[in-house]
Amino acid sequence: MRKLVLLMQFSVIGAPLELGCGTVGCSGAFSVLAREGLLRVLEEQNLPYNTVTAFEPLVERRADEVKSPKYLAEVLKACRATRDAVAEAHKTHRFPLTIGGDHALGLGTVAGTAELCAPEELSLVWVDAHTDINTEDTSFSGNIHGMPIAALLGLCREELSTLGTHTPKLLPQNVHIFFARDIDPPEEEIIRREGVHLYRMEEIRREGLEKALGRLLHNIRTPYMHVSWDVDSLDSGFFTATGLPIPAGPSPAEVTEVLKALMASQKAVALDCVEYNPLLDDERFSGAKTVLSILGPAIRALEETEKEQ
């Protein structure tokens, strides 16, 4: 595999998929976040960027779509296009910042990074209230946004697991799920069986965020790391502009601390931001502002680390 070389140039990739989840609205996230200041964050840091729309919005739903995995053809189309956009960013030495859309896109974004990294070279940090490691057979909902990690590990049906040049894309010992607190029983079994690193919210609270974050960073042993952030990782008391808000989670300041540390690790090569839903935001778009208040410091941490190298 080729060595990833990143200059501090960004490819901001819009990925307007919402058929991987059960809620209407998150396909509009990129346009709202851009309007509310996403690109200004890069401009204020004098960071060169291009913008890419990976595919046209995929939003049309069918009343009879009940069989798992739901909207398979549409989600695969979106993930292939997103994979190609992320891989192209890497090939042109740009840092891919992908804005979803729902978290089924993680299959595409990580597959894009995996086009240039062997499984033993790449870690995934999944910052999420959910573990998203169901297969099409274990999922209660049939929604693919609950399956991307399983697919990346090669545990799903062939169409989902073979999105890219090699399968699996990841090794389970290189997968880290942080802030998890809403886990299906079948996912517990898959995590136990496969040996995925799980950092439960209650454990983080018990040992303290600083110690848990230090443990996470210590456990990342690969040269490259893809970070995929679902905004529903935030405590629902702070943030509800998402399809599955979950209580008893971290504050915006705590999520910011984690993403800053990951971006400053000198291993981060890609960042996703998914599941923000502007239709569930208030009229002042305070949810969008919260997302940007977290992304801004994370991007600055990445840029400052690059300057030090």
C-alpha distance (Angstrom), angle and dihedral (degrees) to the residues before:
residue distance angle dihedral
M1 . . .
R2 3.78 . .
K3 3.78 120.7 .
L4 3.80 113.8 -105.0
V5 3.80 112.0 -123.9
L6 3.78 115.6 -174.3
L7 3.77 125.1 -166.4
M8 3.78 116.3 -166.8
Q9 3.75 92.1 -94.1
F10 3.78 120.2 115.9
S11 3.75 136.5 -145.6
V12 3.80 107.2 -156.5
I13 3.79 105.1 -157.3
G14 3.78 121.8 -162.9
A15 3.81 112.2 -153.7
P16 3.83 108.6 -179.5
L17 3.80 101.0 -168.7
E18 3.79 122.7 140.8
L19 3.81 102.2 153.0
G20 3.79 90.6 88.8
C21 3.81 89.6 70.0
G22 3.78 135.5 46.8
T23 3.81 97.8 -117.2
V24 3.80 129.9 82.9
G25 3.81 119.5 -131.4
C26 3.80 114.9 44.6
S27 3.82 92.5 99.8
G28 3.82 86.0 77.1
A29 3.81 94.6 59.2
F30 3.80 98.7 100.3
S31 3.80 95.9 53.3
V32 3.81 92.9 47.9
L33 3.81 95.1 44.7
A34 3.82 90.3 47.4
R35 3.80 90.6 50.3
E36 3.80 91.8 47.5
G37 3.81 93.6 53.2
L38 3.81 113.4 -77.6
L39 3.79 94.6 132.1
R40 3.79 91.3 40.9
V41 3.81 87.7 63.2
L42 3.80 88.6 62.4
E43 3.81 94.5 40.9
E44 3.80 92.8 52.3
Q45 3.80 88.5 55.7
N46 3.83 91.1 47.2
L47 3.79 88.7 -120.3
P48 3.82 114.6 158.0
Y49 3.78 114.5 -129.3
N50 3.76 144.5 165.9
T51 3.77 126.2 -153.5
V52 3.79 124.3 -133.9
T53 3.78 130.2 -173.9
A54 3.78 102.1 -152.2
F55 3.82 95.4 -159.8
E56 3.77 142.8 -16.2
P57 3.82 114.1 -81.6
L58 3.80 113.5 -78.3
V59 3.79 106.3 -153.7
E60 3.81 110.5 127.6
R61 3.79 110.8 119.9
R62 3.80 131.4 -160.1
A63 3.80 123.7 -142.0
D64 3.81 91.6 -141.3
E65 3.83 96.6 51.0
V66 3.80 98.6 119.0
K67 3.80 106.8 124.2
S68 3.81 118.4 98.7
P69 2.95 124.3 -85.6
K70 3.80 93.6 40.3
Y71 3.81 121.1 -148.5
L72 3.78 90.7 2.6
A73 3.81 96.5 164.2
E74 3.80 93.8 47.9
V75 3.80 94.7 45.8
L76 3.80 91.9 47.9
K77 3.82 90.2 50.3
A78 3.81 90.4 52.0
C79 3.79 93.8 44.8
R80 3.81 93.2 49.0
A81 3.80 90.7 51.9
T82 3.80 91.3 46.4
R83 3.80 91.0 47.3
D84 3.80 89.6 54.0
A85 3.82 93.1 47.5
V86 3.81 92.2 50.3
A87 3.81 92.7 45.4
E88 3.81 90.6 49.9
A89 3.81 90.3 51.3
H90 3.80 89.9 53.7
K91 3.80 92.4 46.7
T92 3.82 90.5 54.0
H93 3.84 91.4 45.9
R94 3.80 95.0 -110.4
F95 3.78 125.4 137.7
P96 3.83 108.3 -117.7
L97 3.80 113.0 -133.5
T98 3.80 105.3 -177.2
I99 3.79 120.8 -164.4
G100 3.80 116.3 -162.0
G101 2.89 162.5 -143.5
D102 3.75 112.2 -156.0
H103 3.81 127.2 -21.7
A104 3.80 94.7 -99.5
L105 3.81 80.6 85.4
G106 3.79 88.5 73.1
L107 3.79 86.5 79.9
G108 3.80 89.2 60.2
T109 3.79 99.3 39.9
V110 3.80 95.4 48.7
A111 3.80 90.9 43.2
G112 3.80 87.0 55.2
T113 3.79 92.3 54.5
A114 3.80 90.0 42.6
E115 3.81 89.4 59.1
L116 3.81 85.7 76.0
C117 3.81 100.7 31.4
A118 3.78 132.0 62.2
P119 3.83 114.8 -129.7
E120 3.81 91.9 -106.8
E121 3.83 89.8 55.5
L122 3.80 99.7 51.3
S123 3.80 132.7 72.8
L124 3.77 125.6 -171.0
V125 3.80 122.2 -148.6
W126 3.81 109.2 -165.3
V127 3.82 108.8 -165.7
D128 3.79 101.4 -164.5
A129 3.79 145.6 122.1
H130 3.82 86.4 -127.1
T131 3.77 130.6 55.9
D132 3.85 96.6 -140.6
I133 3.80 92.2 -156.5
N134 3.80 100.3 123.6
T135 3.79 119.6 123.8
E136 3.79 123.3 -139.2
D137 3.81 87.0 -96.7
T138 3.82 97.8 50.4
S139 3.81 99.1 39.2
F140 3.81 115.7 110.3
S141 3.82 93.4 -159.4
G142 3.81 103.2 33.4
N143 3.82 89.2 -133.8
I144 3.79 112.2 142.0
H145 3.81 94.1 -142.5
G146 3.80 84.7 78.0
M147 3.83 93.2 55.4
P148 3.84 111.9 50.8
I149 3.80 98.6 102.9
A150 3.80 91.3 48.8
A151 3.80 89.2 50.2
L152 3.81 92.6 48.4
L153 3.81 88.3 52.7
G154 3.80 90.7 51.5
L155 3.81 95.0 -111.8
C156 3.82 99.0 121.5
R157 3.78 132.6 73.8
E158 3.78 115.9 -62.2
E159 3.81 97.6 -97.5
L160 3.80 92.0 56.9
S161 3.79 98.4 37.9
T162 3.82 98.3 47.8
L163 3.81 100.4 55.4
G164 3.80 97.9 135.3
T165 3.77 143.6 12.3
H166 3.80 98.3 -53.9
T167 3.79 140.1 25.2
P168 2.94 128.3 -112.3
K169 3.80 101.4 31.3
L170 3.79 92.3 -165.3
L171 3.79 140.6 28.3
P172 3.82 114.5 -129.0
Q173 3.80 93.5 -125.0
N174 3.83 87.6 61.1
V175 3.81 95.4 54.1
H176 3.82 118.7 95.9
I177 3.82 123.6 -176.9
F178 3.80 113.1 -165.4
F179 3.85 129.9 -166.6
A180 3.85 91.5 13.6
R181 3.80 116.0 166.6
D182 3.83 109.5 140.7
I183 3.80 105.5 65.5
D184 3.79 127.8 161.2
P185 3.84 116.2 -132.2
P186 3.83 92.5 -116.3
E187 3.80 88.7 52.8
E188 3.79 90.2 53.9
E189 3.80 88.5 56.7
I190 3.82 94.0 47.0
I191 3.81 91.4 49.0
R192 3.80 91.5 49.0
R193 3.79 93.7 45.9
E194 3.82 96.5 45.4
G195 3.81 97.8 40.5
V196 3.81 97.7 -124.5
H197 3.82 114.5 169.4
L198 3.81 109.2 -109.9
Y199 3.80 122.5 -169.9
R200 3.79 105.1 -169.3
M201 3.77 119.5 -155.7
E202 3.79 92.6 -124.6
E203 3.82 90.3 53.2
I204 3.81 91.1 48.7
R205 3.80 89.7 52.1
R206 3.78 91.7 47.6
E207 3.81 96.9 50.4
G208 3.81 97.0 30.1
L209 3.78 128.5 -108.2
E210 3.79 95.4 -96.5
K211 3.80 93.0 56.0
A212 3.81 94.1 42.5
L213 3.79 91.1 49.2
G214 3.79 90.5 49.2
R215 3.81 89.1 51.9
L216 3.81 90.4 50.7
L217 3.80 93.1 50.5
H218 3.81 91.1 46.4
N219 3.80 91.2 52.0
I220 3.81 94.4 53.8
R221 3.79 100.4 94.3
T222 3.82 101.8 164.3
P223 3.82 126.9 92.8
Y224 3.81 93.1 -123.1
M225 3.79 133.0 47.3
H226 3.80 132.0 -170.6
V227 3.82 114.1 -157.7
S228 3.81 118.9 -155.8
W229 3.81 114.5 -172.5
D230 3.79 122.2 -165.9
V231 3.80 110.7 -165.4
D232 3.81 90.0 -142.0
S233 3.79 85.6 75.7
L234 3.81 83.6 84.1
D235 3.79 119.1 93.4
S236 3.81 109.0 -97.1
G237 3.78 88.2 -128.8
F238 3.81 87.2 69.9
F239 3.80 101.4 31.0
T240 3.81 134.1 27.6
A241 3.83 102.8 157.6
T242 3.79 92.4 108.3
G243 3.79 136.3 80.8
L244 3.81 97.7 -112.0
P245 3.82 110.1 30.9
I246 3.80 110.7 -175.4
P247 3.83 126.5 -163.3
A248 3.81 128.8 -135.8
G249 3.78 94.8 46.8
P250 3.80 137.8 123.2
S251 3.77 128.0 -64.9
P252 3.82 122.5 -114.9
A253 3.81 88.4 -101.8
E254 3.81 91.2 54.8
V255 3.80 93.7 48.9
T256 3.80 88.5 48.0
E257 3.79 90.3 52.9
V258 3.80 91.8 52.5
L259 3.81 96.0 46.5
K260 3.81 91.8 45.7
A261 3.80 91.0 52.6
L262 3.79 92.1 48.2
M263 3.80 92.5 48.3
A264 3.81 90.7 47.6
S265 3.81 92.9 51.0
Q266 3.83 93.9 90.2
K267 3.81 87.9 -127.4
A268 3.81 102.0 81.9
V269 3.80 113.2 109.9
A270 3.84 101.8 162.4
L271 3.80 140.2 19.7
D272 3.81 130.1 -160.8
C273 3.80 127.3 -165.6
V274 3.79 113.4 -167.4
E275 3.82 146.2 165.8
Y276 3.82 98.6 34.1
N277 3.82 104.3 144.8
P278 3.81 116.1 -161.6
L279 3.82 91.4 -168.8
L280 3.81 87.4 65.0
D281 3.81 93.8 46.5
D282 3.81 124.7 97.6
E283 3.80 124.7 -104.8
R284 3.82 91.4 -93.3
F285 3.81 91.1 52.0
S286 3.76 90.2 -127.1
G287 3.81 89.2 160.3
A288 3.81 90.8 59.3
K289 3.78 89.6 48.8
T290 3.81 90.1 52.2
V291 3.82 90.8 51.8
L292 3.81 91.1 50.0
S293 3.80 92.0 46.3
I294 3.82 86.7 60.7
L295 3.80 99.0 40.0
G296 3.81 93.6 49.3
P297 3.82 97.2 61.8
A298 3.82 90.7 40.7
I299 3.80 91.3 55.4
R300 3.80 91.4 45.5
A301 3.82 90.3 51.6
L302 3.79 89.9 53.3
E303 3.79 92.5 48.1
E304 3.81 93.3 47.4
T305 3.81 90.9 50.2
E306 3.80 90.2 52.4
K307 3.82 90.4 52.9
E308 3.81 90.7 54.2
Q309 3.81 94.0 54.3
